[in-house]
Amino acid sequence: MWLLVAPLVVGVVLWVTGYLSARDKLPRNTWAGIRMRVTLVNDETWFAAHRAAAPWLTGGGYVEIAAALLIVGARYAGWVTLATARFAAAMLIFASFVPFTIGAIKGQAAARRALK
């Protein structure tokens, strides 16, 4: 059961991180956000990186949440087996790294520009 709910949690975390990042509300810290040397230099680079990554994080979060709800709904409606739902959930968690990685790359580039 937890594997079916995990993509929903991942999606919410991605979306919240993107939402806060877009509004400069995610403070520089060591546990959430894009933590690279260049983004941790100062608040200006931190916020520049997260503003650039925000669309990818929120978009990835929306897709993850929608797909997770679809998987859980399909499982409980009896459209797919538990094994199929678990496989889809695992692939969905893995796929959530794509928008996060693109956002991190864009964020790192923005932080480097802000540093100059």
KOLDO-409636 format. One record per atom (N, C-alpha, C, O): chain; x, y, z; residue number from 1; residue in three letters; atom name. Coordinates in pm, whole numbers. Example, Ala and Ser with C-alpha at 12.3 -4.5 7.8 and 13.67 -1.06 7.14 Angstrom:
% KOLDO-409636
R   chain        x        y        z   resi   resn   name
R       A     1319     -569      780      1    ALA      N
R       A     1230     -450      780      1    ALA     CA
R       A     1320     -330      780      1    ALA      C
R       A     1424     -332      846      1    ALA      O
R       A     1285     -225      708      2    SER      N
R       A     1367     -106      714      2    SER     CA
R       A     1290        3      787      2    SER      C
R       A     1341      114      804      2    SER      O
***
This chain:
% KOLDO-409636
R   chain        x        y        z   resi   resn   name
R       A       80     -120        0      1    MET      N
R       A        0        0        0      1    MET     CA
R       A       85      126        0      1    MET      C
R       A       54      223      -70      1    MET      O
R       A      194      126       81      2    TRP      N
R       A      276      247       90      2    TRP     CA
R       A      336      284      -44      2    TRP      C
R       A      355      402      -73      2    TRP      O
R       A      366      183     -128      3    LEU      N
R       A      426      212     -258      3    LEU     CA
R       A      326      283     -349      3    LEU      C
R       A      366      358     -438      3    LEU      O
R       A      199      261     -328      4    LEU      N
R       A       99      330     -407      4    LEU     CA
R       A       83      476     -362      4    LEU      C
R       A       48      563     -443      4    LEU      O
R       A      109      503     -235      5    VAL      N
R       A       95      638     -182      5    VAL     CA
R       A      225      719     -199      5    VAL      C
R       A      220      842     -204      5    VAL      O
R       A      338      652     -208      6    ALA      N
R       A      467      720     -217      6    ALA     CA
R       A      476      820     -334      6    ALA      C
R       A      527      929     -314      6    ALA      O
R       A      428      787     -455      7    PRO      N
R       A      434      887     -562      7    PRO     CA
R       A      352     1012     -532      7    PRO      C
R       A      389     1122     -573      7    PRO      O
R       A      243      996     -460      8    LEU      N
R       A      163     1112     -420      8    LEU     CA
R       A      243     1202     -326      8    LEU      C
R       A      243     1324     -341      8    LEU      O
R       A      311     1141     -231      9    VAL      N
R       A      394     1218     -138      9    VAL     CA
R       A      508     1287     -212      9    VAL      C
R       A      535     1404     -187      9    VAL      O
R       A      574     1216     -302     10    VAL      N
R       A      682     1275     -380     10    VAL     CA
R       A      629     1393     -462     10    VAL      C
R       A      694     1498     -469     10    VAL      O
R       A      515     1377     -523     11    GLY      N
R       A      455     1484     -602     11    GLY     CA
R       A      423     1607     -519     11    GLY      C
R       A      449     1720     -562     11    GLY      O
R       A      369     1586     -401     12    VAL      N
R       A      337     1699     -313     12    VAL     CA
R       A      465     1770     -270     12    VAL      C
R       A      470     1893     -267     12    VAL      O
R       A      568     1694     -236     13    VAL      N
R       A      695     1754     -196     13    VAL     CA
R       A      755     1836     -311     13    VAL      C
R       A      802     1947     -290     13    VAL      O
R       A      753     1780     -432     14    LEU      N
R       A      803     1855     -548     14    LEU     CA
R       A      723     1983     -570     14    LEU      C
R       A      780     2089     -592     14    LEU      O
R       A      592     1971     -564     15    TRP      N
R       A      508     2088     -589     15    TRP     CA
R       A      530     2196     -483     15    TRP      C
R       A      544     2313     -516     15    TRP      O
R       A      533     2157     -356     16    VAL      N
R       A      552     2255     -248     16    VAL     CA
R       A      689     2322     -261     16    VAL      C
R       A      700     2444     -244     16    VAL      O
R       A      792     2245     -292     17    THR      N
R       A      925     2302     -311     17    THR     CA
R       A      924     2402     -425     17    THR      C
R       A      981     2511     -413     17    THR      O
R       A      861     2367     -537     18    GLY      N
R       A      852     2459     -650     18    GLY     CA
R       A      770     2582     -618     18    GLY      C
R       A      806     2693     -658     18    GLY      O
R       A      661     2565     -548     19    TYR      N
R       A      575     2677     -511     19    TYR     CA
R       A      650     2776     -423     19    TYR      C
R       A      648     2897     -447     19    TYR      O
R       A      717     2725     -321     20    LEU      N
R       A      793     2812     -232     20    LEU     CA
R       A      911     2876     -304     20    LEU      C
R       A      945     2992     -280     20    LEU      O
R       A      974     2801     -393     21    SER      N
R       A     1089     2851     -468     21    SER     CA
R       A     1050     2967     -558     21    SER      C
R       A     1124     3065     -569     21    SER      O
R       A      937     2957     -623     22    ALA      N
R       A      893     3062     -716     22    ALA     CA
R       A      868     3193     -643     22    ALA      C
R       A      872     3300     -704     22    ALA      O
R       A      841     3187     -516     23    ARG      N
R       A      807     3306     -438     23    ARG     CA
R       A      918     3349     -343     23    ARG      C
R       A      897     3433     -256     23    ARG      O
R       A     1038     3291     -360     24    ASP      N
R       A     1152     3320     -272     24    ASP     CA
R       A     1120     3295     -126     24    ASP      C
R       A     1166     3368      -38     24    ASP      O
R       A     1040     3194     -100     25    LYS      N
R       A      999     3160       37     25    LYS     CA
R       A     1072     3038       91     25    LYS      C
R       A     1054     3001      207     25    LYS      O
R       A     1155     2975        8     26    LEU      N
R       A     1231     2859       54     26    LEU     CA
R       A     1368     2909      100     26    LEU      C
R       A     1453     2940       16     26    LEU      O
R       A     1390     2918      230     27    PRO      N
R       A     1517     2974      279     27    PRO     CA
R       A     1634     2880      250     27    PRO      C
R       A     1618     2759      235     27    PRO      O
R       A     1751     2940      242     28    ARG      N
R       A     1873     2861      221     28    ARG     CA
R       A     1889     2768      341     28    ARG      C
R       A     1887     2812      455     28    ARG      O
R       A     1904     2638      313     29    ASN      N
R       A     1912     2539      420     29    ASN     CA
R       A     1989     2419      370     29    ASN      C
R       A     2034     2417      256     29    ASN      O
R       A     2005     2320      454     30    THR      N
R       A     2083     2202      417     30    THR     CA
R       A     1998     2077      397     30    THR      C
R       A     2052     1967      384     30    THR      O
R       A     1864     2092      394     31    TRP      N
R       A     1782     1971      379     31    TRP     CA
R       A     1683     1976      264     31    TRP      C
R       A     1640     1869      220     31    TRP      O
R       A     1645     2091      214     32    ALA      N
R       A     1548     2098      104     32    ALA     CA
R       A     1595     2197        0     32    ALA      C
R       A     1648     2303       33     32    ALA      O
R       A     1576     2163     -124     33    GLY      N
R       A     1611     2254     -232     33    GLY     CA
R       A     1731     2204     -310     33    GLY      C
R       A     1778     2092     -293     33    GLY      O
R       A     1780     2292     -396     34    ILE      N
R       A     1895     2260     -481     34    ILE     CA
R       A     2020     2299     -404     34    ILE      C
R       A     2053     2417     -393     34    ILE      O
R       A     2089     2200     -352     35    ARG      N
R       A     2204     2224     -266     35    ARG     CA
R       A     2332     2190     -341     35    ARG      C
R       A     2382     2077     -336     35    ARG      O
R       A     2383     2289     -410     36    MET      N
R       A     2512     2276     -479     36    MET     CA
R       A     2601     2388     -426     36    MET      C
R       A     2553     2485     -368     36    MET      O
R       A     2731     2374     -446     37    ARG      N
R       A     2821     2477     -395     37    ARG     CA
R       A     2780     2616     -440     37    ARG      C
R       A     2777     2710     -361     37    ARG      O
R       A     2748     2629     -568     38    VAL      N
R       A     2716     2761     -622     38    VAL     CA
R       A     2584     2816     -567     38    VAL      C
R       A     2570     2937     -554     38    VAL      O
R       A     2489     2730     -536     39    THR      N
R       A     2361     2780     -484     39    THR     CA
R       A     2369     2814     -336     39    THR      C
R       A     2288     2893     -287     39    THR      O
R       A     2463     2757     -266     40    LEU      N
R       A     2476     2781     -123     40    LEU     CA
R       A     2569     2898      -89     40    LEU      C
R       A     2591     2927       28     40    LEU      O
R       A     2624     2964     -191     41    VAL      N
R       A     2718     3075     -168     41    VAL     CA
R       A     2653     3188      -90     41    VAL      C
R       A     2707     3235       10     41    VAL      O
R       A     2536     3231     -136     42    ASN      N
R       A     2465     3339      -67     42    ASN     CA
R       A     2317     3331     -104     42    ASN      C
R       A     2276     3247     -184     42    ASN      O
R       A     2237     3418      -45     43    ASP      N
R       A     2093     3414      -69     43    ASP     CA
R       A     2058     3450     -213     43    ASP      C
R       A     1961     3397     -269     43    ASP      O
R       A     2136     3537     -274     44    GLU      N
R       A     2108     3578     -413     44    GLU     CA
R       A     2119     3459     -508     44    GLU      C
R       A     2032     3439     -593     44    GLU      O
R       A     2224     3380     -494     45    THR      N
R       A     2238     3263     -582     45    THR     CA
R       A     2135     3156     -549     45    THR      C
R       A     2083     3089     -638     45    THR      O
R       A     2104     3141     -421     46    TRP      N
R       A     2003     3043     -379     46    TRP     CA
R       A     1868     3074     -443     46    TRP      C
R       A     1804     2987     -503     46    TRP      O
R       A     1824     3200     -429     47    PHE      N
R       A     1694     3238     -482     47    PHE     CA
R       A     1693     3237     -635     47    PHE      C
R       A     1591     3200     -694     47    PHE      O
R       A     1801     3278     -700     48    ALA      N
R       A     1807     3274     -846     48    ALA     CA
R       A     1793     3131     -897     48    ALA      C
R       A     1719     3105     -992     48    ALA      O
R       A     1862     3039     -832     49    ALA      N
R       A     1854     2898     -873     49    ALA     CA
R       A     1713     2844     -856     49    ALA      C
R       A     1663     2774     -944     49    ALA      O
R       A     1652     2874     -746     50    HIS      N
R       A     1519     2818     -719     50    HIS     CA
R       A     1409     2884     -801     50    HIS      C
R       A     1310     2819     -835     50    HIS      O
R       A     1425     3011     -834     51    ARG      N
R       A     1328     3073     -925     51    ARG     CA
R       A     1336     3008    -1063     51    ARG      C
R       A     1233     2986    -1127     51    ARG      O
R       A     1457     2977    -1109     52    ALA      N
R       A     1474     2913    -1240     52    ALA     CA
R       A     1421     2770    -1240     52    ALA      C
R       A     1369     2723    -1341     52    ALA      O
R       A     1434     2702    -1128     53    ALA      N
R       A     1391     2561    -1120     53    ALA     CA
R       A     1243     2547    -1088     53    ALA      C
R       A     1185     2440    -1111     53    ALA      O
R       A     1180     2651    -1037     54    ALA      N
R       A     1042     2642     -988     54    ALA     CA
R       A      942     2586    -1090     54    ALA      C
R       A      861     2502    -1053     54    ALA      O
R       A      945     2630    -1218     55    PRO      N
R       A      847     2573    -1311     55    PRO     CA
R       A      863     2422    -1330     55    PRO      C
R       A      764     2350    -1347     55    PRO      O
R       A      986     2375    -1326     56    TRP      N
R       A     1009     2231    -1342     56    TRP     CA
R       A      964     2155    -1218     56    TRP      C
R       A      910     2045    -1229     56    TRP      O
R       A      986     2213    -1103     57    LEU      N
R       A      946     2145     -979     57    LEU     CA
R       A      794     2141     -965     57    LEU      C
R       A      738     2036     -933     57    LEU      O
R       A      727     2254     -989     58    THR      N
R       A      582     2254     -976     58    THR     CA
R       A      516     2170    -1085     58    THR      C
R       A      421     2096    -1059     58    THR      O
R       A      567     2181    -1207     59    GLY      N
R       A      512     2099    -1317     59    GLY     CA
R       A      530     1951    -1291     59    GLY      C
R       A      438     1872    -1310     59    GLY      O
R       A      650     1914    -1247     60    GLY      N
R       A      675     1774    -1213     60    GLY     CA
R       A      588     1727    -1098     60    GLY      C
R       A      543     1613    -1096     60    GLY      O
R       A      564     1816    -1002     61    GLY      N
R       A      477     1782     -890     61    GLY     CA
R       A      334     1758     -934     61    GLY      C
R       A      269     1663     -889     61    GLY      O
R       A      284     1846    -1021     62    TYR      N
R       A      147     1828    -1074     62    TYR     CA
R       A      133     1695    -1147     62    TYR      C
R       A       37     1622    -1124     62    TYR      O
R       A      227     1665    -1233     63    VAL      N
R       A      221     1540    -1310     63    VAL     CA
R       A      228     1419    -1216     63    VAL      C
R       A      154     1323    -1232     63    VAL      O
R       A      318     1426    -1120     64    GLU      N
R       A      334     1316    -1024     64    GLU     CA
R       A      205     1293     -944     64    GLU      C
R       A      162     1179     -926     64    GLU      O
R       A      145     1400     -896     65    ILE      N
R       A       22     1390     -818     65    ILE     CA
R       A      -91     1331     -903     65    ILE      C
R       A     -162     1240     -859     65    ILE      O
R       A     -108     1382    -1025     66    ALA      N
R       A     -214     1333    -1112     66    ALA     CA
R       A     -195     1185    -1146     66    ALA      C
R       A     -290     1107    -1141     66    ALA      O
R       A      -73     1147    -1178     67    ALA      N
R       A      -46     1008    -1212     67    ALA     CA
R       A      -63      917    -1090     67    ALA      C
R       A     -114      806    -1102     67    ALA      O
R       A      -22      965     -974     68    ALA      N
R       A      -37      884     -852     68    ALA     CA
R       A     -184      860     -821     68    ALA      C
R       A     -224      749     -786     68    ALA      O
R       A     -265      964     -835     69    LEU      N
R       A     -409      946     -812     69    LEU     CA
R       A     -470      851     -914     69    LEU      C
R       A     -559      772     -881     69    LEU      O
R       A     -423      858    -1037     70    LEU      N
R       A     -472      767    -1140     70    LEU     CA
R       A     -435      622    -1107     70    LEU      C
R       A     -517      532    -1121     70    LEU      O
R       A     -312      600    -1062     71    ILE      N
R       A     -268      464    -1027     71    ILE     CA
R       A     -351      410     -910     71    ILE      C
R       A     -399      297     -915     71    ILE      O
R       A     -366      490     -806     72    VAL      N
R       A     -444      444     -689     72    VAL     CA
R       A     -589      419     -729     72    VAL      C
R       A     -648      319     -690     72    VAL      O
R       A     -646      512     -807     73    GLY      N
R       A     -784      494     -852     73    GLY     CA
R       A     -802      371     -938     73    GLY      C
R       A     -899      297     -922     73    GLY      O
R       A     -708      348    -1029     74    ALA      N
R       A     -716      230    -1116     74    ALA     CA
R       A     -704      102    -1036     74    ALA      C
R       A     -771        2    -1065     74    ALA      O
R       A     -619      104     -934     75    ARG      N
R       A     -602      -16     -851     75    ARG     CA
R       A     -730      -46     -774     75    ARG      C
R       A     -776     -160     -773     75    ARG      O
R       A     -787       55     -711     76    TYR      N
R       A     -905       30     -629     76    TYR     CA
R       A    -1032       13     -710     76    TYR      C
R       A    -1132      -38     -659     76    TYR      O
R       A    -1030       55     -835     77    ALA      N
R       A    -1144       28     -923     77    ALA     CA
R       A    -1136     -112     -983     77    ALA      C
R       A    -1230     -160    -1046     77    ALA      O
R       A    -1021     -177     -962     78    GLY      N
R       A    -1004     -312    -1013     78    GLY     CA
R       A     -957     -319    -1157     78    GLY      C
R       A     -961     -426    -1218     78    GLY      O
R       A     -912     -206    -1213     79    TRP      N
R       A     -868     -205    -1353     79    TRP     CA
R       A     -731     -266    -1372     79    TRP      C
R       A     -699     -316    -1480     79    TRP      O
R       A     -647     -263    -1266     80    VAL      N
R       A     -513     -319    -1275     80    VAL     CA
R       A     -487     -406    -1152     80    VAL      C
R       A     -552     -390    -1049     80    VAL      O
R       A     -393     -498    -1166     81    THR      N
R       A     -356     -582    -1053     81    THR     CA
R       A     -269     -503     -957     81    THR      C
R       A     -217     -397     -993     81    THR      O
R       A     -252     -554     -838     82    LEU      N
R       A     -166     -489     -740     82    LEU     CA
R       A      -22     -484     -790     82    LEU      C
R       A       46     -383     -771     82    LEU      O
R       A       24     -590     -853     83    ALA      N
R       A      161     -593     -905     83    ALA     CA
R       A      181     -486    -1012     83    ALA      C
R       A      285     -420    -1014     83    ALA      O
R       A       84     -469    -1099     84    THR      N
R       A       92     -367    -1203     84    THR     CA
R       A       92     -227    -1142     84    THR      C
R       A      167     -140    -1185     84    THR      O
R       A        8     -206    -1043     85    ALA      N
R       A        2      -76     -976     85    ALA     CA
R       A      133      -46     -904     85    ALA      C
R       A      181       67     -907     85    ALA      O
R       A      190     -146     -839     86    ARG      N
R       A      319     -126     -771     86    ARG     CA
R       A      429      -93     -871     86    ARG      C
R       A      511       -5     -847     86    ARG      O
R       A      431     -164     -982     87    PHE      N
R       A      531     -137    -1085     87    PHE     CA
R       A      515        5    -1139     87    PHE      C
R       A      614       77    -1156     87    PHE      O
R       A      393       44    -1167     88    ALA      N
R       A      368      180    -1218     88    ALA     CA
R       A      409      285    -1116     88    ALA      C
R       A      466      388    -1152     88    ALA      O
R       A      382      259     -989     89    ALA      N
R       A      419      354     -884     89    ALA     CA
R       A      571      367     -873     89    ALA      C
R       A      624      477     -859     89    ALA      O
R       A      641      254     -880     90    ALA      N
R       A      788      258     -874     90    ALA     CA
R       A      846      334     -993     90    ALA      C
R       A      939      412     -976     90    ALA      O
R       A      792      312    -1111     91    MET      N
R       A      840      383    -1230     91    MET     CA
R       A      808      532    -1220     91    MET      C
R       A      885      616    -1267     91    MET      O
R       A      696      564    -1161     92    LEU      N
R       A      658      704    -1144     92    LEU     CA
R       A      753      776    -1050     92    LEU      C
R       A      791      890    -1076     92    LEU      O
R       A      791      711     -941     93    ILE      N
R       A      888      770     -849     93    ILE     CA
R       A     1020      793     -921     93    ILE      C
R       A     1082      899     -908     93    ILE      O
R       A     1062      694     -997     94    PHE      N
R       A     1187      707    -1073     94    PHE     CA
R       A     1176      821    -1175     94    PHE      C
R       A     1270      899    -1191     94    PHE      O
R       A     1063      831    -1243     95    ALA      N
R       A     1043      934    -1345     95    ALA     CA
R       A     1039     1075    -1286     95    ALA      C
R       A     1065     1172    -1357     95    ALA      O
R       A     1006     1087    -1159     96    SER      N
R       A      999     1220    -1097     96    SER     CA
R       A     1136     1285    -1090     96    SER      C
R       A     1146     1406    -1069     96    SER      O
R       A     1242     1208    -1106     97    PHE      N
R       A     1376     1265    -1104     97    PHE     CA
R       A     1405     1345    -1231     97    PHE      C
R       A     1495     1428    -1231     97    PHE      O
R       A     1331     1322    -1338     98    VAL      N
R       A     1356     1393    -1464     98    VAL     CA
R       A     1329     1543    -1449     98    VAL      C
R       A     1420     1622    -1474     98    VAL      O
R       A     1209     1586    -1410     99    PRO      N
R       A     1189     1730    -1396     99    PRO     CA
R       A     1276     1791    -1287     99    PRO      C
R       A     1319     1906    -1298     99    PRO      O
R       A     1301     1716    -1180    100    PHE      N
R       A     1386     1769    -1074    100    PHE     CA
R       A     1527     1791    -1125    100    PHE      C
R       A     1590     1892    -1092    100    PHE      O
R       A     1579     1698    -1205    101    THR      N
R       A     1713     1711    -1260    101    THR     CA
R       A     1721     1828    -1357    101    THR      C
R       A     1818     1904    -1354    101    THR      O
R       A     1622     1842    -1444    102    ILE      N
R       A     1621     1955    -1537    102    ILE     CA
R       A     1615     2086    -1459    102    ILE      C
R       A     1686     2181    -1492    102    ILE      O
R       A     1531     2091    -1358    103    GLY      N
R       A     1523     2210    -1274    103    GLY     CA
R       A     1655     2241    -1205    103    GLY      C
R       A     1695     2357    -1195    103    GLY      O
R       A     1722     2138    -1156    104    ALA      N
R       A     1851     2158    -1089    104    ALA     CA
R       A     1955     2211    -1186    104    ALA      C
R       A     2035     2298    -1150    104    ALA      O
R       A     1955     2161    -1308    105    ILE      N
R       A     2051     2209    -1409    105    ILE     CA
R       A     2022     2354    -1442    105    ILE      C
R       A     2114     2436    -1448    105    ILE      O
R       A     1896     2387    -1465    106    LYS      N
R       A     1858     2525    -1493    106    LYS     CA
R       A     1888     2616    -1374    106    LYS      C
R       A     1934     2729    -1391    106    LYS      O
R       A     1864     2566    -1254    107    GLY      N
R       A     1891     2642    -1134    107    GLY     CA
R       A     2039     2669    -1114    107    GLY      C
R       A     2079     2779    -1075    107    GLY      O
R       A     2121     2569    -1139    108    GLN      N
R       A     2265     2587    -1126    108    GLN     CA
R       A     2316     2693    -1224    108    GLN      C
R       A     2400     2776    -1189    108    GLN      O
R       A     2265     2690    -1346    109    ALA      N
R       A     2305     2790    -1446    109    ALA     CA
R       A     2262     2930    -1401    109    ALA      C
R       A     2338     3025    -1416    109    ALA      O
R       A     2142     2942    -1346    110    ALA      N
R       A     2094     3073    -1298    110    ALA     CA
R       A     2178     3121    -1181    110    ALA      C
R       A     2208     3240    -1171    110    ALA      O
R       A     2216     3031    -1093    111    ALA      N
R       A     2299     3069     -977    111    ALA     CA
R       A     2436     3117    -1024    111    ALA      C
R       A     2490     3213     -969    111    ALA      O
R       A     2493     3051    -1124    112    ARG      N
R       A     2622     3094    -1176    112    ARG     CA
R       A     2611     3232    -1239    112    ARG      C
R       A     2701     3315    -1224    112    ARG      O
R       A     2501     3259    -1311    113    ARG      N
R       A     2482     3392    -1369    113    ARG     CA
R       A     2469     3497    -1260    113    ARG      C
R       A     2520     3608    -1273    113    ARG      O
R       A     2400     3463    -1152    114    ALA      N
R       A     2381     3557    -1041    114    ALA     CA
R       A     2511     3585     -966    114    ALA      C
R       A     2529     3690     -905    114    ALA      O
R       A     2601     3488     -971    115    LEU      N
R       A     2729     3501     -902    115    LEU     CA
R       A     2821     3600     -972    115    LEU      C
R       A     2907     3662     -909    115    LEU      O
R       A     2804     3616    -1102    116    LYS      N
R       A     2893     3704    -1179    116    LYS     CA
R       A     2860     3849    -1164    116    LYS      C
R       A     2927     3934    -1223    116    LYS      O
***
